[in-house]
Amino acid sequence: MNGGPIVSIRDLSFAYSESGPEVLRDLSLDIGAGTICALLGPNGSGKTTLLNLILGWLRPLAGRIELDGRAGPALTRREMSRVLGFVPQEEPSGFELSVLEYVLLGRAPYLGFLETPGAEDRRAADAALEAAGIRKLRGRLLPTLSAGEKQLASLARVLAQDPLIFLLDEPMSHLDLANTQRICWTIESLRDKGKTVVFTTHDPNIASASADTVVLLLKGKVVAAGPVRTTLNAANIKTTYGVDAEIIEGNGRPVILTRLRKR
Amino acid sequence: MDGEDKKEKRPGRRLWAIAAAVLVCLVLSALIGRYPKPFLTPLSALTDNEMARSLIVHLRLPRILMAFLLGAVLSAAGAVFQMIFRNPLVDSGFLGVSQGAAFGAALGFVYLGGTALGVQASAAVFAFLGLAASYFIARRIRWGDWVFRLVLAGISIAALYSAGTGVLKYLADPHKQLPDITFWMLGGLWSVTWPDLWQVLPVAALGLAIMLLMRWRLNLLSMRDETAFSLGLAPGRERLVLLAAAVAATAVLVSKAGQVTWVGLIVPHIARRLVGSDAQRMLPASMLIGGIFVLICDDLARAALSGEIPLGILTSFFGTAVFIALLSARKLRLKS
C-alpha cells in the first residue's frame, strides 16, 4: 500500500432531483493511492452513485471530491480521462462492433479530436486483450458474447485506457470462478503497478479476498471503512445487511459465513 | 495471426470495391436516358449528336450528381442518427425533420405562391425548426435519459407537423396546389440544373465533411453516456454537432428533392453487412452505397418509362424490399 489518499471525499451529499430523497448524505471518505478498495452495501445503498460522482458524471449537491489533492473540475475532460477510467455494470451492444474495435475505444483519451486509432493504439488494445485473457475473442462481435465475456471485454477496454484510477461497477457479477480469479489477479497486478482500483460488489467474500480496504455503505452513509481485516466483522455485517454472520479466517483473510438455510 | 490479419483487411478492400462501383455507376448513368433513343445512349452520339452532348452536360450531369449527393447525405445522416440514438430503426426523419420539410413545402405551395425558391426555402427552414423544437422540448422533459427524451420530443413534433400538413392540404386549391403538394411529397429530381446543385453543395458538403471527420467518435457516442464521458467526450455537445450537420445537409437536399424515404434507414444496414459496424468504415460505406442506390433509382425514374416516375416511390419500393430481406437474414449477420 502506498501513501496518502488519491480520492478524498468530504461531506458529500447527492440527490437525483432537487426535491428528491438524498441518495448520499454527508459522506466523507479517503481512498489511498495504489490500493484496491471495495464498495459494499445492500441494493440501493448508493455504491453506483458514488462511483458516478467520483467519475464527475454526476455533480454533488453539497461537499467536494478531490483527486490527488485537486478538485475534479480543475482538470479538462481529456486530462480527466487519463486519470479516471470507468466500467459501467452493463454496456449497450446494439451495434455489432468487434471486441477489438470496442477495446480500441479505450484509446480515445490519447487521440486528438478527429484522430482515429493507429498502430500504437492497436498494440495497446492487443496487450489489454491479452491481460484480460480474451485474445481469442478479438474478432467476435459484441452481441454474440456471453454476459461474462462482455465484462471481460469491458475490463480490456479500460485496461487499454490505462488511467491512474479504475472505477469498476460490479466487475465480477456475471463471472464464473475462473474468470473471477482472473479479474482479481488483474486488479492485483494493476495495484502492484501503482494504480488505484475502486470496485463495487454485492459479495463481502469477494471484497475480503481481493481488496485492501472496504467501505460499507447503507442508505447513503458510511457504516464502516478501513482495512479488510478489521472492518469486515460480524457487527458491521449485521449493521449493513441486517444479517447474522459468522467470521472465520481463510488465507489470512476474513471469510463471512451466513446461514442460507432456515434450519 | 496471418488469417486474422487477412480477415481484418477484408472490410477495407470491400470499401475500395464500393468506391469503384460508384465510378462505374456515375459513368453509366450519364449514358442512360430517353434521348436519342430509350435506355442506353450510344457512345457515337457523344461525338455526332450536338443535342445529345448538350443534354448530358446540362441536364443529366447535374441531376446525376444531385442524385448521388442526395443518397450520400440521406444515408450518412441515417447512419449518424442510428448510432447516436443507439437504435437501428431510425433515420434523419426522426426528429421532425422530414415532416417539418413537408409542412414547409406545403406552406410554400399554399401561401408563398408555390415558386421553387419559396417552397425550397420554406421546406429547409421548417425542417431545421423541427430539430430545434425537438431539442428544446427534450431539454424541458425532466425524466428519462437524453436519448429517450429526444425520441419522445421528436415523435410529438413530427405528429404536430403532420397534422399541420393535413390542415394545409385541406385548405389547398384542389386543382393546382393539392396536386403540387402531393407530387412534391413523392419526391423527384426532374427539375434539377447546375445552379440547383451549386445552391445545395456548400451546406451538404460541410455536413458530410463534419460527419466523416467525426466518424470514429460515433462509435464512442453509441456507448452509454457515462462511458463516453469517462473517455473524455462531452457526449451531449458532440451529439448536437453531429445532429446539426446531419439535419442541415438533409434539409437542403430534401428542399430540392422532396420526400425521398427509406434510404437513410436501410442503407446503413447494408453497409454494416458489407464492412462491419465500426463507423470508421461503415459511415463512408453508407455514403457511397446510398449514392449508388439513389442514383440507380433516379436512373429508373427518368428512363424506365416515357414519363417521369416519382423518385420517392422507387426508393420506398426497393428500400422496403431490401429491408424485408435484411430483416429475415438477420441471423446470418451475427455469424459474420
Boltz contact constraints between the chains, C-beta under 6 A:
constraints:
  - contact:
      token1: [A, 55]
      token2: [B, 230]
      max_distance: 6.0
  - contact:
      token1: [A, 57]
      token2: [B, 226]
      max_distance: 6.0
  - contact:
      token1: [A, 57]
      token2: [B, 229]
      max_distance: 6.0
  - contact:
      token1: [A, 77]
      token2: [B, 232]
      max_distance: 6.0
  - contact:
      token1: [A, 78]
      token2: [B, 232]
      max_distance: 6.0
  - contact:
      token1: [A, 81]
      token2: [B, 231]
      max_distance: 6.0
  - contact:
      token1: [A, 81]
      token2: [B, 232]
      max_distance: 6.0
  - contact:
      token1: [A, 86]
      token2: [B, 230]
      max_distance: 6.0
  - contact:
      token1: [A, 88]
      token2: [B, 224]
      max_distance: 6.0
  - contact:
      token1: [A, 88]
      token2: [B, 226]
      max_distance: 6.0
  - contact:
      token1: [A, 92]
      token2: [B, 86]
      max_distance: 6.0
  - contact:
      token1: [A, 94]
      token2: [B, 86]
      max_distance: 6.0
  - contact:
      token1: [A, 95]
      token2: [B, 222]
      max_distance: 6.0
  - contact:
      token1: [A, 95]
      token2: [B, 277]
      max_distance: 6.0
  - contact:
      token1: [A, 96]
      token2: [B, 277]
      max_distance: 6.0
  - contact:
      token1: [A, 97]
      token2: [B, 277]
      max_distance: 6.0
  - contact:
      token1: [A, 101]
      token2: [B, 278]
      max_distance: 6.0
  - contact:
      token1: [A, 105]
      token2: [B, 219]
      max_distance: 6.0
  - contact:
      token1: [A, 105]
      token2: [B, 220]
      max_distance: 6.0
  - contact:
      token1: [A, 108]
      token2: [B, 220]
      max_distance: 6.0
  - contact:
      token1: [A, 108]
      token2: [B, 231]
      max_distance: 6.0
  - contact:
      token1: [A, 108]
      token2: [B, 232]
      max_distance: 6.0
  - contact:
      token1: [A, 109]
      token2: [B, 232]
      max_distance: 6.0
  - contact:
      token1: [A, 114]
      token2: [B, 213]
      max_distance: 6.0
  - contact:
      token1: [A, 116]
      token2: [B, 216]
      max_distance: 6.0
  - contact:
      token1: [A, 116]
      token2: [B, 280]
      max_distance: 6.0
  - contact:
      token1: [A, 144]
      token2: [B, 334]
      max_distance: 6.0
